[in-house]
Amino acid sequence: MHNYKITWRAARVNAGYTLKQISDATGKHIDSIRRYERDSSDIPWDLMNHLLELYKVPSELVYCGIESDLIGIIRKYANIS
């Protein structure tokens, strides 16, 4: 089994949702959703669980942290710049 992660933004897009749809579904402001996609280090547990249910992904698949950090790790691992 491969040990890889995806960003919250990728999870949302892969599930076919827009920021507006997620904002409406969670009752969170669209800017809050956008902020958590960029840095999910402090995402509330209840929101995280709601998003996991909406996106239909396991928690182990989604990266919690700064999105650009994960992108940097992926680039380094893939040896692309």
N, C-alpha and C positions, 0 to 999 in steps of 0.2 A: 504494500500500500504506500502511495506517495504521500509525503507530508507537506502539503502546500496550503496556502491561505489566499483568500481573495479579499478585496476591500469591501466596505459597506456599500460604496457606490456601485461596484461591480455586482454585488448581490442584488441590489435594487434593480439595476438595469436588466440583469439576467432574468429577474422575475417579471419584468415587463411593466414596472411602475415608474411614474414620473415623481419628481419631488413634491408636486402639488397633491398627487394622489396619496402619498405617504403622509404628508402634512394633514390632510383631511382625515385619513384613517386613524392617525395617532392623536390628533388634537394638538400637535406641536406645531409651532410656527415654522414655516418653510426655511427660514434662516437658521433655526435650531437644527433641523435635519441636515442642512448643508454643512453646518459647523461640525456636527457629529460624524459626518462622512469624511471630513478633512482630518479630524482628530477625535477618535472615539475613546481616548484614554479615560475619560470620566463619564461615559454614557451611563445613565441610570439603568439599573437592572430591569425595571419594569418595561422601559422603552426597548432595551436590547431584546428581551424575551418576546415582546410584541413584534418587533421587526423580524426576528428569526421565524416566528409563526407566519407572518405575511410572506416572507421571501422563501419559506419552505427549505431552509438550509440548517444544517447542524451547527451548533456554536463553535465546534472545532474547526470549521471551514473558514470562518470570518475573522479577519485580523482586527484586533483591538489595539489601537495606538495611532500614531501619526501616519496618515496615508502615504505621504511622500517617503517616509522611512521604509515602508514595505516596498514601494516602487524602487527605491535605491537598492534594497536587498535583492529584489528580483533581477534588476539589471546587472548587479555584481555577480550573482549566481549564474546568469545566462551569458555573462561576459560580453555585454553590449553596452554601448555608451550613448 
